[in-house]
C-alpha cells in the first residue's frame, strides 16, 4: 500500500521565491523587476551588459553580474529600480512607448533622490543634518510662476538663471532662480513673496519716483530725457538707481519730497515771497529787486531759498520797515468788477434780429441764445434760409438777464 503524505506548508516554496533565492535570474524575473517587455529584455541580453547563458534553450542571467551592472557607479538602492545612466546609454534600443515610460521613471527617480537627500537619516546612530533641494524641473517652475509652457521655455532661452542637464533633462538651480526672482518685478509667484525685493532696495521705478515727489510720471520721463536722471534697464523696465536719484535730488530745490514739504510749510509760514512784498508795499516787483540789491538795505534782509525761489523772513522785513520811512505798508484795495450796461441796438430788418446780429451786438454765445429761446419762449420766424428773433420779445428777456441802458 502506498501512503501519500501531505507536504508541510514550510516545505512548499513559490517559483518566484525559489528564483530569487537562486544564483540566476530568468527573463520573467527581469521583466518583473525592471517593468519592461520581453523584447526589451532580450535586447538588453544581446548588448552583453552582464553575464548570461542558455540552459535547454532558456536564458539564465547571473545574479551577481546583473546586480553589479544595475548598481554600477551609483549609491546603493533597490535593485528593482533601473539607474538613469543605463537609460541614457540604452535608450536608443527602446520603442517609442517604452521611451516615454522610461523618461517618466527618470524624472521620478531624480525627484526621489532629491527628496531622500532632504529627509534621509540613518536608522541607528547620530542623524545627519538634512540638506535642502537644489534643483527643480521646468514643470515645477512653470507651476510656481503660473506660466504656460511657451513662456517658461522662453525664460530658459534667455539664460536668466542657471540651468543644468541631468539625464538629458533640464533642471533649474533654485539658488540662481531665487536670485533672479528678487531682481525683477514682472513675474509673480502664485503663492509666495512678492518679486523684486533686492531690486527695490537699490532702485526706484518711474511711478515710485513720481509718488515720492508727488508729480506726474510724465515729469519724471521729462527729467530722464533732459539727462538729469540716469536710468538702467532691468527686464525691459526702466529703473532709477537710488544713489543717482539722491545725487540729483541734492543738486536741486524745485522738486520736494513729502518730508521736505512739511519743513517747507514751516519756512513758508515764517517768510514772504517777492510778489507778496511788492503787494504789501504797493510797488512793482522790479522795485523790490532793486531794494534787495541796494547796498543800503542789503544787510537788513534774511533771504531763504525754497524751490529755487528767494523768500524773505517776516522778522527781517518788519525790522527793515521800521528802520526807514520811504516805504510803508499799503492798505489792500477791494477790487470791484462792474460790467458796463448794454445798449440796445437796432437790427437791419427793424423788427427782427438775426442770430449773428445778437452775438455781435451783445456778446452772447450761440448756446446761451438757443437756451434763452427754449426756456423763455422767444418767438422766432424763418425768412428764407435765415432764422430770426422778434426784437421786442428778445429785448424784454435781455433786460431781465443783463443790465441794459435804455435806448432813446
C-alpha positions as CSV (number, residue, x, y, z in Angstrom):
1,X,0.0,0.0,0.0
2,X,1.3,3.4,-1.0
3,X,0.7,6.2,1.5
4,X,0.8,9.8,0.2
5,X,2.0,12.3,2.8
6,X,0.9,15.9,2.6
7,X,3.8,18.2,2.3
8,X,4.1,20.7,5.2
9,X,3.5,24.4,4.4
10,X,7.1,25.2,5.3
11,X,8.4,22.9,2.7
12,X,6.4,24.4,-0.2
13,X,8.0,27.5,-1.9
14,X,6.8,29.5,-4.9
15,X,8.7,29.6,-8.2
16,X,9.4,33.3,-7.8
17,X,10.9,32.9,-4.3
18,X,12.9,30.0,-5.5
19,X,14.2,32.0,-8.4
20,X,15.0,35.0,-6.2
21,X,17.0,32.8,-3.8
22,X,19.0,31.1,-6.6
23,X,22.1,32.3,-8.2
24,X,20.4,33.1,-11.5
25,X,17.5,35.2,-12.8
26,X,15.1,34.3,-15.6
27,X,13.8,36.6,-18.3
28,X,10.5,36.7,-16.4
29,X,12.3,37.9,-13.3
30,X,13.9,40.8,-15.2
31,X,10.6,41.7,-16.7
32,X,9.0,41.9,-13.3
33,X,11.9,43.8,-11.6
34,X,12.5,46.4,-14.4
35,X,8.9,46.7,-15.6
36,X,9.9,46.0,-19.2
37,X,8.5,44.0,-22.0
38,X,10.0,40.7,-23.1
39,X,11.6,42.0,-26.4
40,X,13.2,44.8,-24.4
41,X,14.8,42.3,-22.0
42,X,16.1,40.3,-25.0
43,X,17.7,43.4,-26.4
44,X,19.4,44.0,-23.1
45,X,20.8,40.5,-23.2
46,X,22.2,41.0,-26.7
47,X,24.1,44.1,-25.6
48,X,26.2,41.8,-23.2
49,X,26.0,44.2,-20.3
50,X,26.0,41.3,-17.9
51,X,26.7,37.5,-17.9
52,X,24.1,35.1,-19.2
53,X,23.9,31.6,-20.6
54,X,21.4,29.2,-22.0
55,X,20.1,26.0,-20.4
56,X,17.9,23.8,-22.6
57,X,17.1,26.8,-24.8
58,X,16.1,29.1,-21.8
59,X,18.1,32.2,-20.8
60,X,19.7,32.3,-17.3
61,X,21.2,35.6,-16.0
62,X,23.9,35.6,-13.4
63,X,22.5,37.3,-10.3
64,X,25.9,38.8,-9.2
65,X,26.7,40.1,-12.6
66,X,23.2,41.6,-13.1
67,X,23.3,43.4,-9.7
68,X,26.8,44.7,-10.4
69,X,25.6,46.2,-13.7
70,X,22.5,47.6,-12.0
71,X,24.4,49.3,-9.3
72,X,27.4,50.4,-11.4
73,X,28.6,53.8,-10.3
74,X,25.6,54.6,-8.2
75,X,24.6,54.7,-4.5
76,X,23.1,51.5,-3.0
77,X,19.4,51.3,-3.8
78,X,16.6,49.0,-4.5
79,X,17.6,46.7,-7.4
80,X,14.1,46.8,-8.8
81,X,14.7,50.4,-10.0
82,X,16.9,50.8,-13.1
83,X,19.6,53.5,-12.8
84,X,19.1,56.5,-15.1
85,X,22.6,56.2,-16.5
86,X,21.6,52.8,-18.1
87,X,18.5,54.5,-19.5
88,X,20.8,57.2,-21.1
89,X,23.1,54.5,-22.6
90,X,20.4,52.1,-23.8
91,X,17.5,54.5,-24.8
92,X,18.2,54.1,-28.5
93,X,17.2,50.4,-28.4
94,X,13.7,51.0,-26.9
95,X,10.4,51.6,-28.7
96,X,8.5,54.9,-28.5
97,X,6.1,53.8,-25.8
98,X,9.0,52.3,-23.7
99,X,10.9,55.6,-24.1
100,X,8.1,57.6,-22.7
101,X,7.6,55.2,-19.8
102,X,11.4,55.2,-19.1
103,X,11.5,59.0,-19.2
104,X,8.8,59.1,-16.6
105,X,10.9,56.8,-14.4
106,X,13.9,59.0,-14.9
107,X,12.1,62.1,-13.6
108,X,10.6,60.2,-10.7
109,X,14.0,58.7,-9.8
110,X,15.7,62.2,-9.8
111,X,12.9,63.7,-7.7
112,X,13.0,60.7,-5.4
113,X,16.8,61.1,-4.9
114,X,16.4,64.8,-4.1
115,X,13.6,64.1,-1.6
116,X,15.7,61.3,0.0
117,X,18.6,63.7,0.5
118,X,16.3,66.1,2.3
119,X,14.7,63.6,4.6
120,X,17.2,60.7,4.9
121,X,18.7,59.8,8.3
122,X,20.3,56.6,9.5
123,X,18.2,54.2,11.5
124,X,20.9,53.9,14.1
125,X,23.4,56.3,15.4
126,X,23.6,60.0,15.1
127,X,21.3,61.6,12.5
128,X,22.9,63.6,9.7
129,X,21.6,67.2,9.0
130,X,19.1,67.3,6.2
131,X,20.1,69.2,3.0
132,X,17.8,71.4,1.0
133,X,16.6,70.7,-2.5
134,X,19.0,72.3,-5.0
135,X,17.2,71.9,-8.4
136,X,13.7,71.9,-9.8
137,X,12.2,70.8,-13.0
138,X,10.8,73.2,-15.7
139,X,7.3,72.0,-14.8
140,X,7.8,72.9,-11.2
141,X,9.0,76.4,-12.2
142,X,6.0,76.7,-14.5
143,X,3.6,75.9,-11.7
144,X,5.4,78.1,-9.3
145,X,5.0,81.2,-11.5
146,X,1.7,80.2,-13.1
147,X,3.1,80.4,-16.6
148,X,2.3,78.5,-19.8
149,X,4.7,76.1,-21.4
150,X,5.9,78.6,-24.1
151,X,6.5,81.3,-21.5
152,X,8.5,79.0,-19.3
153,X,10.8,77.8,-22.0
154,X,11.2,81.4,-23.2
155,X,12.7,82.2,-19.8
156,X,15.1,79.3,-20.2
157,X,16.3,80.5,-23.6
158,X,17.0,84.0,-22.2
159,X,19.5,82.5,-19.7
160,X,18.1,84.5,-16.8
161,X,19.1,81.8,-14.3
162,X,21.4,78.7,-14.2
163,X,20.1,75.5,-16.0
164,X,21.9,72.2,-15.8
165,X,21.2,68.9,-17.6
166,X,20.6,65.7,-15.5
167,X,19.9,62.6,-17.6
168,X,19.2,64.8,-20.7
169,X,16.5,66.7,-18.6
170,X,16.8,70.4,-17.9
171,X,16.9,71.2,-14.2
172,X,16.8,74.8,-12.8
173,X,19.2,75.7,-9.9
174,X,17.0,77.0,-7.2
175,X,19.5,79.5,-5.8
176,X,20.0,81.2,-9.2
177,X,16.2,81.2,-9.7
178,X,15.6,82.9,-6.4
179,X,18.3,85.5,-7.1
180,X,16.7,86.3,-10.5
181,X,13.2,86.4,-8.8
182,X,14.4,89.0,-6.2
183,X,15.9,91.2,-9.0
184,X,12.8,91.5,-11.3
185,X,9.2,92.7,-10.9
186,X,7.5,91.2,-14.0
187,X,6.8,87.7,-12.8
188,X,5.0,86.8,-9.6
189,X,4.8,83.5,-7.7
190,X,1.3,82.0,-7.4
191,X,1.8,81.5,-3.6
192,X,4.9,83.2,-2.3
193,X,6.5,86.6,-1.5
194,X,6.3,89.5,-4.0
195,X,9.1,89.8,-6.5
196,X,11.8,92.4,-6.7
197,X,12.9,92.5,-3.1
198,X,16.6,93.1,-3.9
199,X,15.7,95.3,-6.9
200,X,13.6,97.7,-4.9
201,X,16.3,98.1,-2.3
202,X,18.7,99.6,-4.9
203,X,16.5,101.4,-7.4
204,X,13.1,103.1,-8.0
205,X,10.6,102.7,-10.8
206,X,9.3,105.7,-12.6
207,X,5.9,105.5,-10.8
208,X,7.7,105.2,-7.4
209,X,9.8,108.3,-8.1
210,X,6.7,110.2,-9.2
211,X,4.9,109.2,-5.9
212,X,7.9,110.3,-3.8
213,X,8.0,113.7,-5.4
214,X,4.1,114.0,-5.8
215,X,4.4,114.7,-9.5
216,X,3.1,113.0,-12.6
217,X,5.1,110.2,-14.2
218,X,5.4,112.4,-17.4
219,X,7.5,114.8,-15.3
220,X,10.0,112.1,-14.4
221,X,10.2,111.0,-18.0
222,X,11.0,114.6,-19.0
223,X,13.8,114.7,-16.4
224,X,15.2,111.5,-17.9
225,X,15.0,112.9,-21.5
226,X,16.8,116.0,-20.3
227,X,19.6,113.9,-18.9
228,X,19.1,115.0,-15.3
229,X,18.3,111.4,-14.1
230,X,20.3,108.4,-15.2
231,X,18.5,105.1,-15.5
232,X,19.1,101.4,-16.0
233,X,17.0,98.7,-17.8
234,X,16.0,95.5,-16.0
235,X,13.8,93.0,-17.8
236,X,12.7,95.7,-20.3
237,X,11.7,98.0,-17.4
238,X,13.3,101.4,-16.7
239,X,14.7,101.8,-13.2
240,X,16.4,104.8,-11.4
241,X,19.2,103.8,-9.1
242,X,18.7,105.2,-5.6
243,X,22.2,106.7,-5.5
244,X,21.6,108.5,-8.7
245,X,18.2,109.8,-7.5
246,X,19.7,111.1,-4.2
247,X,22.5,112.8,-6.1
248,X,20.1,114.6,-8.4
249,X,17.7,115.5,-5.5
250,X,20.5,117.2,-3.5
251,X,21.6,119.2,-6.6
252,X,18.2,120.9,-7.0
253,X,15.5,122.5,-4.8
254,X,12.4,122.7,-7.1
255,X,11.0,119.2,-6.5
256,X,10.4,118.2,-2.9
257,X,9.6,115.0,-1.0
258,X,6.7,114.8,1.5
259,X,9.1,115.2,4.5
260,X,10.7,118.3,2.9
261,X,7.3,119.8,2.1
262,X,6.4,119.7,5.7
263,X,9.6,121.5,6.5
264,X,8.9,124.0,3.7
265,X,5.5,124.8,5.1
266,X,7.2,125.9,8.3
267,X,9.6,128.1,6.3
268,X,6.7,129.4,4.2
269,X,4.8,130.4,7.3
270,X,7.8,132.4,8.5
271,X,8.7,134.1,5.2
272,X,7.1,136.1,2.4
273,X,7.8,135.9,-1.4
274,X,8.9,138.8,-3.7
275,X,5.4,139.3,-5.1
276,X,3.9,139.4,-1.6
277,X,6.4,142.0,-0.6
278,X,5.6,144.1,-3.7
279,X,1.9,143.9,-2.9
280,X,2.3,144.9,0.7
281,X,4.4,148.0,-0.3
282,X,2.3,148.8,-3.3
283,X,5.2,148.9,-5.7
284,X,6.2,147.0,-8.8
285,X,8.2,143.8,-8.4
286,X,11.3,145.2,-10.1
287,X,11.5,147.9,-7.4
288,X,11.6,145.1,-4.7
289,X,14.6,143.5,-6.5
290,X,16.2,147.0,-6.5
291,X,15.7,147.2,-2.7
292,X,17.3,143.8,-2.2
293,X,20.3,144.8,-4.3
294,X,20.7,148.2,-2.7
295,X,23.8,148.5,-0.6
296,X,21.9,150.5,2.0
297,X,19.3,147.7,2.7
298,X,21.2,144.6,1.6
299,X,22.2,143.6,5.1
300,X,18.8,144.2,6.5
301,X,17.1,141.2,4.9
302,X,17.5,137.5,5.7
303,X,16.7,135.5,2.5
304,X,16.0,131.8,2.3
305,X,15.5,129.8,-0.9
306,X,12.7,127.4,-1.4
307,X,12.0,125.7,-4.7
308,X,14.7,127.8,-6.4
309,X,12.9,131.0,-5.4
310,X,14.0,133.6,-2.8
311,X,11.8,134.2,0.3
312,X,12.3,137.0,2.9
313,X,11.8,136.3,6.6
314,X,9.0,138.2,8.1
315,X,11.1,139.2,11.1
316,X,13.8,140.9,8.9
317,X,11.1,142.5,6.8
318,X,9.5,144.1,9.9
319,X,12.8,145.3,11.1
320,X,13.7,146.9,7.8
321,X,10.2,148.5,7.6
322,X,10.8,150.2,11.0
323,X,14.4,151.3,10.1
324,X,13.3,153.5,7.1
325,X,10.4,155.9,6.2
326,X,10.5,155.8,2.4
327,X,8.3,152.7,2.0
328,X,5.2,152.0,4.1
329,X,2.5,149.3,4.1
330,X,-0.4,150.0,1.8
331,X,-4.0,149.2,2.7
332,X,-5.4,146.5,0.4
333,X,-7.9,147.8,-2.1
334,X,-11.1,145.9,-2.8
335,X,-11.3,145.2,-6.4
336,X,-14.8,145.5,-7.9
337,X,-15.6,144.5,-11.4
338,X,-18.7,146.0,-12.7
339,X,-19.8,145.3,-16.2
340,X,-20.9,148.4,-18.2
341,X,-24.6,148.4,-19.1
342,X,-25.6,147.1,-22.5
343,X,-27.1,149.5,-25.0
344,X,-30.0,148.3,-27.1
345,X,-29.2,148.1,-30.8
346,X,-31.5,148.3,-33.8
347,X,-31.3,145.5,-36.3
348,X,-31.2,146.0,-40.1
349,X,-34.6,144.5,-40.5
350,X,-36.0,146.8,-37.9
351,X,-38.3,144.3,-36.1
352,X,-36.3,141.1,-36.2
353,X,-32.8,140.2,-35.1
354,X,-30.7,137.6,-36.8
355,X,-28.6,135.2,-34.6
356,X,-25.4,136.8,-35.9
357,X,-26.6,140.3,-35.0
358,X,-27.4,139.3,-31.4
359,X,-24.0,137.7,-31.0
360,X,-22.2,140.8,-32.4
361,X,-24.3,143.4,-30.5
362,X,-24.5,141.9,-27.1
363,X,-21.6,139.3,-26.9
364,X,-24.0,136.4,-26.2
365,X,-22.8,133.0,-27.4
366,X,-24.9,130.8,-29.6
367,X,-25.6,128.0,-27.0
368,X,-26.8,130.7,-24.5
369,X,-29.0,132.2,-27.1
370,X,-30.5,128.8,-28.0
371,X,-31.3,128.1,-24.3
372,X,-33.0,131.5,-23.9
373,X,-35.2,130.8,-26.9
374,X,-36.2,127.4,-25.5
375,X,-36.6,128.4,-21.8
376,X,-38.2,131.9,-22.3
377,X,-40.3,131.0,-25.3
378,X,-39.0,133.8,-27.5
379,X,-40.9,133.8,-30.8
380,X,-38.8,133.1,-33.9
381,X,-39.5,133.1,-37.6
382,X,-37.7,131.9,-40.7
383,X,-37.2,134.3,-43.6
384,X,-35.7,132.3,-46.5
385,X,-32.9,130.2,-45.0
386,X,-32.2,132.6,-42.1
387,X,-33.8,132.2,-38.7
388,X,-34.8,135.4,-37.0
389,X,-35.9,136.5,-33.5
390,X,-38.6,139.1,-32.7
391,X,-36.9,142.3,-31.4
392,X,-39.4,143.4,-28.7
393,X,-39.6,139.9,-27.2
394,X,-35.9,139.5,-27.1
395,X,-35.3,143.0,-25.6
396,X,-37.6,142.1,-22.7
397,X,-35.7,138.9,-22.0
398,X,-32.4,140.8,-22.3
399,X,-33.4,143.4,-19.7
400,X,-34.3,140.7,-17.2
401,X,-31.0,138.9,-17.6
402,X,-28.5,141.8,-18.2
403,X,-28.1,145.4,-17.2
404,X,-29.3,147.4,-20.1
405,X,-29.1,151.1,-20.9
406,X,-32.4,152.3,-22.4
407,X,-32.1,153.5,-26.0
408,X,-33.5,157.0,-26.5
